[in-house]
Amino acid sequence: MAGKLLEYSGLVTKVRAMSGRLLRREDFERITEFQTVQETISFLREQESYGKIYGGREEIKHRGQVEELIHNSVMEDYRKLWRFANSRQRRAMELYLEQLTCKDRAVKVDASYFARVWKEIGEFPDRRTRRMLQEIFGTQIDWLNIMWIYRARHFFHQDPKSAEGMLIPVRYKLRREETNGLLEADGHEEFLRILGDTAYCRGRDALVRIEDEVSYHYVMGRMYRRLCRKYPFSIAPVYCYFYEKEQEIEHLTTALEGIRYQLAPKDIREMILLHALV
């Protein structure tokens, strides 16, 4: 334990400082009340986490320009943490990099990325780090597959075989028979019943609104909080920060879009799932 504390103290201290600069629920409450994109830009200029990326450039006036800077901010954070990391920590950080560089949030990284990462995780010599990474990526993979099955069957009306062909070819806690059951579920209620019996939902009120990713973020958030409590000096806080920063970027981008089209504040709050934010 003492060895891990010494190895990760600098990196984790940096992560904690950066986490303290993440936007909070009250910040998003304020943002949704803005009438113009320019008001949002002015607000972000005042925030420590975004003010520096403007670099004093006054020409940043449009939604597209500010969205580019917002997306660039996560890579700036990655570079900052990279400088504090040793070679083993950098190897673990590199696994997440492709997700951070995917600027179009509507286009997620493909299944081959997760299959490759899963194989690389199995080659990590540090058993504790390997198990943490397996839980982080395994949970994400299971839930991306769950959400894809739901959408493929209920929104796009794909047959089970076609939907299965689009899944990430990795299973963690979701058993094969459970995946098959979800694929072949006859309607919304049966899908929820089968999912409710899985390791992710059994005995919990975790399944809220799978169609808008609330359940996914509920499960991922709970998993990260547990790992950070259990392994405070590890790669877990770094990954947790990247996850929270990605969420922040998605919320900001969605809010900017809603403000641009003059949507009501309550509608923007619904779009960014404000009710699910801590």
N, C-alpha and C positions, 0 to 999 in steps of 0.2 A: 504493500500500500504506500509506504514511504517513497519507494522508487517511482511509482506512478505520479505521486504528488509532485515530486521534483521534476519529472519529465514533462508534466502537463501544466504546471503552475503558471508559466508565462502565457501560454496559449489560452488557457481557460480564463485567466484574469483579463486578457484582451477581449475575449468573447463576452464576458460579463459587462464590460464597459460599453461595448457596441450594442448589446441587448438593451441596455438602459436608454439608448437613443431611438429605439423602435417606436413607431407611432402607436398610441393607445386608442382604446375605444372612444374616449372623449375627443381625440383629435379627428377621428373619422366622423363623429357626430357633427363637429364644426365644419368639416370639409363638405359634408352633404348639404349644408345650408348655403354654400357659396352660390352666387348667381352666374359667375363667369369663370372661364378657365384662367384668366389673368389673376383673379383672386386666389385661386389654388396655387398658381405659380408663386405669388407673393408670400403665401403661407409657407410653402416648401423652402423658399429662400431663407426663412427664419429658423428652420430646423437644422440642428447640427449635423444630422446624418445626410442632408441633401444640400445644405447651403454651400458647402465646399465644392461640390461637383459643378455648380454654376460658374465658378471661377470668375465672378464679376462680369459675366457676359450679359449685357443688357438686351441682346437681340433675341433672347429666349422668350417668345411671346405666344407661340402656338402649341396646341395640344400635342402634335406629332413631335415637336422639339423636346418638350418636357418629358414625354413618355420615353424618348430615347435616353435622356439623362437618367431617368428613374431606373431603367433597365441596366444602364451602365454602372449604377451605384452598387449593385450586388457583386459585379466583377471587381470593383474597387475594394469592396470588403473582402472578397476572396484573396486578393493580392496582399492585403494587410495581414490577414491571418497566415498566409503562406510564408511570410517573412518571419513569423514567430514559430513556425513548425520545423521539426526535425524531419529526417528522411522517411521514417516510418509513418509519422503523422501526415506528411505530404502524400504518401502513397494512398492512405485512406481518403484524404480530401479529394484526390484526383477522380475517385469513383463517382463523386457527385457533380463533377464539373460540367458534364454534358447536359445535365438538367438545368444548371444555372445559365448556360449559354443559349438555351432555347428561348429566344425572345418572344416568339409568337406563342402565347400561352394556349391558344386554341389548337396548336399542333404540338402534341406531346412527343417526347422521345419514343422511338419505336421499340418493338419487342426484342429485337436483336441486342439493343443496348443492355437491357436488363439480364438477358441470358449471358452476355459476356461478363457483366459485372458479377453475376452470381458465381460464375466459374472462378473469377479472380479472387473473390472473397474466400473461397475454399482453399486458396493457396497462401493465405496470410499465416505466418508462423506463430503470431501471438494469439493464443486461444481466446483470451478475453475479448480482444478487438474483433476477432473473427465472429464470435457469437453475437456481439453487439451489432455488427454490420449485417449479419444474417437476419437478426430481428428487425432492424430498420428497413432493409430492402425487402425482406420477406413479407412484412406487414404491408408495405406499399404495393408490392406486386399482387398479393392476394386481393387487396381492395381495388386496385385498378382493374383487375379481372372481374371482380364482382360488379363494379359499375359498368364495365363494358357489356357484360352479359345482360344486365338490366336494360341498358339502352338499346342494345342490338335486338333484344326480343320484344321490348314494349314500345319503343319509339320507331325503330326501323323495320320491325316485323320480320327479322331474319329467322331462318330455320336454325335449330340447334347446331347442326353440323357446320353451317356457314359461320355462326357466331363463335364456335369453338376454334375455328381456324385463325381467328384474329387474336386469340388470347396469348399472353406471355407464357412460354412453355416452362414455367417454374411454379412449384407449389411449396407453401410454407406450412401454415396451420390449416389451410383449407384442403380437406381431403378430396381425393378423386371422386368418390361417390357424392360428396356434397356439390362439387362443381357440376357433375352430371345432373344432379337434381335441380340445380339452379338453371341450367341450360334447358331442361325439359319441363320446367314449371309451367303449369297451365294457368296463367293469369297472375295479377299483381299479388293477391292475397297468398297464393301458394308459394310464390317467390319469397315473400316476407317470412312465411312460416318456416321454410327450409333454412333461410339465412339466420333466423332467430335461434336455430338449434346448433349453429356453428360455434367454434371457440371464441369468436369475436363478439358474439351477441348473447350467448347463453347466460341466463341469470342477470342480464343487464338491460336497461332501457336505452340501448345504444343506437338502435335503428330508428332514426328520426325522419329524415327526408332524403332518401338515397338519390333521388332524382336531381338534387341540387348540391350534392357533395357534403352536406352537413355531417352525415355519418362517417364519411371518409376522414374528415378533419377531426371529428370527435375521437376516433380510434387512433389516428396518427398523433394527435396532441397528447392523449393519455399515455401512449407508448413512450413518447419523448420525455414527458415529465417523470415517468417511472424510471427510465434509464438514467436520466440526469440525477435523480435522487440516489439511485443505487451506485452509479459510477460518476461521481462529480468531477473526478480528474481522469478524463478519458476523451475519446473522440466524440462521444455522445453530445456534449454541449455545443460543439462546433456544428454538427449536423442539425441539431435543434435550431440553432441560429439561422442556418441557411434556409431551413423549412419556414421559419417565421418570417424571414426577409422575403422569400418568394410569395408568401401569402400577402404581405404588405404591398408588394409591387402589383399583384393582381387586383387588390382592393383599390389602390390608387388609380390604376389604369381604367378600371370599371367606373369608378367615381368620375373621372375626367370625361369619359364617354357620356355618362348621364348628364353631367353639367353642360356639356357641349350641346346636347339636344334638349336642354331646358326641362328635364324631368323634375317632378316634385321630389323634395328631400326624402319623403317616406318611401318613394319608389326606388331611389338610389340606395337607401339603407337596405331595402329588401334585396336589391341586386348584389350588394357586396356582403350579404348574409350577416349584417351587423348584429343580429340577434344571437349569432353563434360566436361572436368575438368575446374574449375575456375582458 
